[in-house]
């Protein structure tokens, strides 16, 4: 029982739950029930329906799209317990979080840690309101796995830089408003010569060329910088600090790519439910194909075990001050499991799981095929599996590099 010296935390949480329920009843459009946040992806679309706009503005106005971010920058300023209540109540009514994208997943958390007060006041609120799209300028044609080999150069011109170079695999670059990029400001030192800066995608000299993938979509771009003028105030941290800041951002990205973040929300219906639509069932309503049934059960057990482990690891990392190298473990395992699920979906659907176009296939079947193909990239972007193995060996297991 709560005393005068011990506030009734449970009662406060229940009052907040009621507040969230009332907010949903008043603001969540019924036609959006069960839908996902398409605007948070890297492959468009960029146009909102009126209902989507109303929902985004309502959630963004409360800061509940970024619930635990500081209130002074437009976040919700909520406790972890309150943020969990928001998540739970949204799920109950089939409501999605309309605030997302790279600004939330990667750049925002990094800027909150390394940005100046002026930069946080300028860039964080639009992210919290879902008013801006960011893209990532990291990989280059000769700087992928060896990212520190990047050659895009920012020349100091006094009150600004002039940037020249090329980035590749720029996710959503053709739709983005701004780019967070790591560039070279000193050619004499491989790592300490890298800086982190912000570039307007509509600045003169910026050109994007979409890359068509085997999935039929073009979520990535080549990005070219030709004498692009970047104000000095767009430098995050200090010159030469870009490698440290850039690695920190990658930890946020890997956590969200893994089951600790985005993949968890992508799984949708259980494989068992889908399989019963395509395969025969026995008298008990179970799948008649025992081999397939065993495969599905094995996957579901491993996936749910991973999810529980990932959630615990993420919470432990946050309690210790943010993400950590454990994000490499989550990324390695989570992306591999997502690929396994895509393979199982193809097997479950049989011939209906191999369609590319045509009226004989449903939209869901066609999307699954494209998702299966696109999913091949998940073990490459955000740092390949081989890179994650190196990080795990060195940073998690403490193994020394004997070269």
VEXDREN-277642 format. One record per residue (C-alpha): x, y, z; residue in three letters. Coordinates in steps of 0.1 Angstrom, whole numbers, m for minus. Layout:
SITE       u       v       w   residuo
SITE       X       Y       Z       ALA
...
END
This chain:
SITE       u       v       w   residuo
SITE       0       0       0       UNK
SITE      13      34      m9       UNK
SITE      21      59      19       UNK
SITE      24      96      19       UNK
SITE      61      92      15       UNK
SITE      57      67     m13       UNK
SITE      36      79     m42       UNK
SITE      14      53     m58       UNK
SITE      34      47     m90       UNK
SITE       9      21    m102       UNK
SITE     m20      45     m99       UNK
SITE       0      71    m118       UNK
SITE       6      46    m146       UNK
SITE     m30      36    m148       UNK
SITE     m40      73    m150       UNK
SITE     m15      77    m179       UNK
SITE     m29      46    m196       UNK
SITE     m64      61    m194       UNK
SITE     m49      93    m210       UNK
SITE     m35      73    m239       UNK
SITE     m67      55    m244       UNK
SITE     m86      88    m245       UNK
SITE     m61     102    m270       UNK
SITE     m65      72    m293       UNK
SITE    m102      74    m292       UNK
SITE    m101     111    m301       UNK
SITE     m73     110    m327       UNK
SITE     m67      77    m344       UNK
SITE     m85      74    m377       UNK
SITE    m103      41    m380       UNK
SITE     m93      36    m417       UNK
SITE     m56      34    m406       UNK
SITE     m62       4    m383       UNK
SITE     m37     m24    m389       UNK
SITE     m17      m4    m414       UNK
SITE      21       3    m411       UNK
SITE      40      35    m413       UNK
SITE      49      35    m450       UNK
SITE      63      71    m447       UNK
SITE      91      58    m423       UNK
SITE     106      36    m449       UNK
SITE     133      43    m474       UNK
SITE     113      34    m505       UNK
SITE      85      60    m502       UNK
SITE      58      69    m507       UNK
SITE      62     105    m498       UNK
SITE      26     116    m502       UNK
SITE       3     113    m471       UNK
SITE     m34     109    m471       UNK
SITE     m54     134    m450       UNK
SITE     m59     107    m423       UNK
SITE     m22      99    m422       UNK
SITE     m14     136    m418       UNK
SITE     m39     141    m390       UNK
SITE     m25     110    m372       UNK
SITE      11     121    m376       UNK
SITE       4     156    m364       UNK
SITE     m15     143    m334       UNK
SITE      12     119    m323       UNK
SITE      40     143    m331       UNK
SITE      23     171    m312       UNK
SITE      25     149    m280       UNK
SITE      60     138    m288       UNK
SITE      48     102    m284       UNK
SITE      65      91    m316       UNK
SITE      98      95    m298       UNK
SITE      84      89    m263       UNK
SITE     115      89    m242       UNK
SITE     133     118    m260       UNK
SITE     137     150    m240       UNK
SITE     105     171    m239       UNK
SITE     124     203    m245       UNK
SITE     133     191    m280       UNK
SITE      99     179    m289       UNK
SITE     100     144    m275       UNK
SITE      75     129    m251       UNK
SITE      97     131    m220       UNK
SITE      81      99    m208       UNK
SITE      95      73    m185       UNK
SITE     103      38    m199       UNK
SITE      71      25    m182       UNK
SITE      50      52    m198       UNK
SITE      66      46    m232       UNK
SITE      57       9    m228       UNK
SITE      21      19    m220       UNK
SITE      19      40    m252       UNK
SITE      32      10    m272       UNK
SITE       8     m14    m256       UNK
SITE     m23       8    m261       UNK
SITE     m14      16    m297       UNK
SITE     m11     m21    m304       UNK
SITE     m45     m28    m288       UNK
SITE     m63      m6    m313       UNK
SITE     m41     m15    m343       UNK
SITE     m24      19    m344       UNK
SITE      11      24    m358       UNK
SITE      37      49    m347       UNK
SITE      36      75    m375       UNK
SITE      70      90    m366       UNK
SITE     100      71    m379       UNK
SITE     127      69    m405       UNK
SITE     165      74    m402       UNK
SITE     160     106    m382       UNK
SITE     145      85    m354       UNK
SITE     164      53    m358       UNK
SITE     199      67    m362       UNK
SITE     205     104    m365       UNK
SITE     184     117    m337       UNK
SITE     198      96    m308       UNK
SITE     233     104    m321       UNK
SITE     227     141    m323       UNK
SITE     212     141    m288       UNK
SITE     246     128    m276       UNK
SITE     271     147    m297       UNK
SITE     253     177    m311       UNK
SITE     255     213    m299       UNK
SITE     225     229    m282       UNK
SITE     218     249    m313       UNK
SITE     219     218    m335       UNK
SITE     195     199    m312       UNK
SITE     171     228    m311       UNK
SITE     171     230    m349       UNK
SITE     170     194    m359       UNK
SITE     154     173    m332       UNK
SITE     119     189    m331       UNK
SITE     112     183    m368       UNK
SITE     122     147    m364       UNK
SITE      99     143    m334       UNK
SITE      70     158    m355       UNK
SITE      78     136    m386       UNK
SITE      83     167    m407       UNK
SITE     117     158    m422       UNK
SITE     134     129    m439       UNK
SITE     171     121    m434       UNK
SITE     194      99    m454       UNK
SITE     228      84    m446       UNK
SITE     261      93    m464       UNK
SITE     285      66    m454       UNK
SITE     295      39    m479       UNK
SITE     315      48    m510       UNK
SITE     325      27    m541       UNK
SITE     359      19    m524       UNK
SITE     348      23    m488       UNK
SITE     323      m3    m479       UNK
SITE     335     m29    m454       UNK
SITE     366      m6    m449       UNK
SITE     345      24    m443       UNK
SITE     374      44    m429       UNK
SITE     389      44    m464       UNK
SITE     363      70    m475       UNK
SITE     376      97    m498       UNK
SITE     348     123    m500       UNK
SITE     366     154    m490       UNK
SITE     355     186    m472       UNK
SITE     378     215    m478       UNK
SITE     379     242    m452       UNK
SITE     370     276    m467       UNK
SITE     368     296    m435       UNK
SITE     332     299    m426       UNK
SITE     321     269    m447       UNK
SITE     334     237    m463       UNK
SITE     334     227    m500       UNK
SITE     325     190    m503       UNK
SITE     334     168    m533       UNK
SITE     330     131    m536       UNK
SITE     306     102    m540       UNK
SITE     285      81    m517       UNK
SITE     267      49    m526       UNK
SITE     238      29    m512       UNK
SITE     222      61    m499       UNK
SITE     189      47    m486       UNK
SITE     160      70    m496       UNK
SITE     183      96    m509       UNK
SITE     159     107    m537       UNK
SITE     133     115    m511       UNK
SITE     154     129    m483       UNK
SITE     156     165    m472       UNK
SITE     190     163    m455       UNK
SITE     219     139    m452       UNK
SITE     241     130    m422       UNK
SITE     275     121    m436       UNK
SITE     310     113    m427       UNK
SITE     336     130    m448       UNK
SITE     374     135    m448       UNK
SITE     387     168    m435       UNK
SITE     423     156    m432       UNK
SITE     440     133    m457       UNK
SITE     470     126    m434       UNK
SITE     452     103    m409       UNK
SITE     428      75    m419       UNK
SITE     406      76    m388       UNK
SITE     413     110    m371       UNK
SITE     409     127    m405       UNK
SITE     371     119    m406       UNK
SITE     344     144    m396       UNK
SITE     307     142    m393       UNK
SITE     285     168    m410       UNK
SITE     250     176    m422       UNK
SITE     243     183    m459       UNK
SITE     211     197    m474       UNK
SITE     200     174    m502       UNK
SITE     187     203    m523       UNK
SITE     220     222    m521       UNK
SITE     236     231    m555       UNK
SITE     260     203    m565       UNK
SITE     241     174    m549       UNK
SITE     229     147    m574       UNK
SITE     212     114    m567       UNK
SITE     209      84    m590       UNK
SITE     185      57    m578       UNK
SITE     198      21    m580       UNK
SITE     172      m6    m591       UNK
SITE     174     m37    m570       UNK
SITE     165     m73    m579       UNK
SITE     134     m68    m559       UNK
SITE     122     m43    m585       UNK
SITE     124     m14    m561       UNK
SITE     149      15    m560       UNK
SITE     154      23    m523       UNK
SITE     191      31    m527       UNK
SITE     210      58    m546       UNK
SITE     244      68    m557       UNK
SITE     249     104    m544       UNK
SITE     274     128    m559       UNK
SITE     288     160    m543       UNK
SITE     303     185    m567       UNK
SITE     315     217    m549       UNK
SITE     287     215    m524       UNK
SITE     289     244    m499       UNK
SITE     283     233    m463       UNK
SITE     282     259    m435       UNK
SITE     306     254    m406       UNK
SITE     277     252    m381       UNK
SITE     267     219    m399       UNK
SITE     298     202    m384       UNK
SITE     287     178    m356       UNK
SITE     312     176    m328       UNK
SITE     347     186    m337       UNK
SITE     368     180    m368       UNK
SITE     384     146    m366       UNK
SITE     357     133    m343       UNK
SITE     336     118    m372       UNK
SITE     348      82    m368       UNK
SITE     338      81    m332       UNK
SITE     304      97    m339       UNK
SITE     299      76    m370       UNK
SITE     305      43    m352       UNK
SITE     281      53    m324       UNK
SITE     254      60    m350       UNK
SITE     260      25    m365       UNK
SITE     252      10    m332       UNK
SITE     218      26    m332       UNK
SITE     213      15    m368       UNK
SITE     222     m22    m360       UNK
SITE     199     m22    m330       UNK
SITE     170     m11    m351       UNK
SITE     178     m33    m380       UNK
SITE     178     m63    m357       UNK
SITE     149     m78    m337       UNK
SITE     156     m52    m311       UNK
SITE     139     m27    m334       UNK
SITE     124     m27    m369       UNK
SITE     124     m64    m377       UNK
SITE     102     m72    m348       UNK
SITE      74     m51    m363       UNK
SITE      78     m66    m397       UNK
SITE      70    m102    m389       UNK
SITE      32     m98    m390       UNK
SITE      10    m129    m389       UNK
SITE      25    m161    m376       UNK
SITE      38    m186    m401       UNK
SITE      14    m212    m388       UNK
SITE     m16    m191    m396       UNK
SITE      m3    m184    m431       UNK
SITE       5    m221    m437       UNK
SITE     m30    m232    m429       UNK
SITE     m43    m211    m457       UNK
SITE     m21    m229    m483       UNK
SITE     m17    m264    m469       UNK
SITE     m40    m292    m459       UNK
SITE     m50    m296    m422       UNK
SITE     m58    m328    m402       UNK
SITE     m89    m335    m382       UNK
SITE     m75    m315    m353       UNK
SITE     m70    m284    m375       UNK
SITE     m32    m288    m375       UNK
SITE     m10    m288    m406       UNK
SITE     m10    m322    m422       UNK
SITE      26    m317    m435       UNK
SITE      46    m328    m404       UNK
SITE      79    m318    m418       UNK
SITE      68    m283    m426       UNK
SITE      50    m281    m392       UNK
SITE      83    m289    m375       UNK
SITE     102    m263    m395       UNK
SITE      77    m236    m385       UNK
SITE      77    m246    m349       UNK
SITE     115    m246    m348       UNK
SITE     116    m211    m363       UNK
SITE      89    m197    m341       UNK
SITE     107    m209    m310       UNK
SITE     140    m195    m321       UNK
SITE     125    m162    m332       UNK
SITE     106    m156    m300       UNK
SITE     136    m166    m279       UNK
SITE     157    m141    m299       UNK
SITE     131    m114    m294       UNK
SITE     131    m118    m256       UNK
SITE     169    m118    m256       UNK
SITE     170     m88    m278       UNK
SITE     146     m68    m257       UNK
SITE     165     m76    m226       UNK
SITE     198     m67    m242       UNK
SITE     185     m34    m255       UNK
SITE     171     m24    m221       UNK
SITE     203     m33    m204       UNK
SITE     223     m12    m229       UNK
SITE     200      18    m224       UNK
SITE     203      14    m186       UNK
SITE     241      17    m191       UNK
SITE     238      48    m211       UNK
SITE     228      38    m246       UNK
SITE     235      12    m273       UNK
SITE     267      m9    m272       UNK
SITE     286     m35    m292       UNK
SITE     259     m60    m283       UNK
SITE     240     m43    m312       UNK
SITE     263     m63    m335       UNK
SITE     251     m96    m320       UNK
SITE     215     m85    m324       UNK
SITE     221     m74    m360       UNK
SITE     238    m106    m370       UNK
SITE     212    m130    m355       UNK
SITE     181    m109    m362       UNK
SITE     188    m104    m399       UNK
SITE     196    m141    m404       UNK
SITE     163    m151    m388       UNK
SITE     144    m126    m410       UNK
SITE     159    m142    m441       UNK
SITE     149    m177    m428       UNK
SITE     114    m165    m424       UNK
SITE     112    m152    m459       UNK
SITE     125    m186    m472       UNK
SITE      98    m204    m452       UNK
SITE      71    m181    m466       UNK
SITE      82    m191    m501       UNK
SITE      81    m228    m492       UNK
SITE      47    m225    m475       UNK
SITE      31    m209    m505       UNK
SITE      45    m233    m530       UNK
SITE      39    m220    m566       UNK
SITE      19    m191    m552       UNK
SITE      51    m180    m535       UNK
SITE      71    m176    m567       UNK
SITE      50    m149    m585       UNK
SITE      64    m117    m599       UNK
SITE      33    m103    m616       UNK
SITE      m2    m114    m628       UNK
SITE     m38    m115    m616       UNK
SITE     m33    m151    m603       UNK
SITE     m13    m138    m574       UNK
SITE     m25    m116    m545       UNK
SITE      m8     m84    m534       UNK
SITE       5    m101    m503       UNK
SITE      21    m130    m523       UNK
SITE      38    m105    m547       UNK
SITE      50     m84    m518       UNK
SITE      65    m115    m501       UNK
SITE      85    m124    m531       UNK
SITE     100     m89    m533       UNK
SITE     105     m89    m496       UNK
SITE     124    m122    m499       UNK
SITE     147    m107    m525       UNK
SITE     152     m74    m508       UNK
SITE     159     m93    m475       UNK
SITE     192    m106    m490       UNK
SITE     206     m71    m484       UNK
SITE     199     m71    m446       UNK
SITE     230     m91    m438       UNK
SITE     251     m66    m458       UNK
SITE     239     m31    m450       UNK
SITE     245     m16    m416       UNK
SITE     277     m36    m416       UNK
SITE     280     m71    m432       UNK
SITE     279    m103    m412       UNK
SITE     316    m106    m415       UNK
SITE     321     m71    m400       UNK
SITE     298     m80    m372       UNK
SITE     318    m111    m365       UNK
SITE     349     m90    m362       UNK
SITE     333     m66    m338       UNK
SITE     318     m94    m317       UNK
SITE     352    m111    m315       UNK
SITE     371     m79    m305       UNK
SITE     346     m59    m286       UNK
SITE     323     m84    m270       UNK
SITE     345    m115    m265       UNK
SITE     377     m96    m260       UNK
SITE     397    m116    m285       UNK
SITE     429     m99    m297       UNK
SITE     438     m93    m333       UNK
SITE     470    m113    m340       UNK
SITE     482    m101    m374       UNK
END
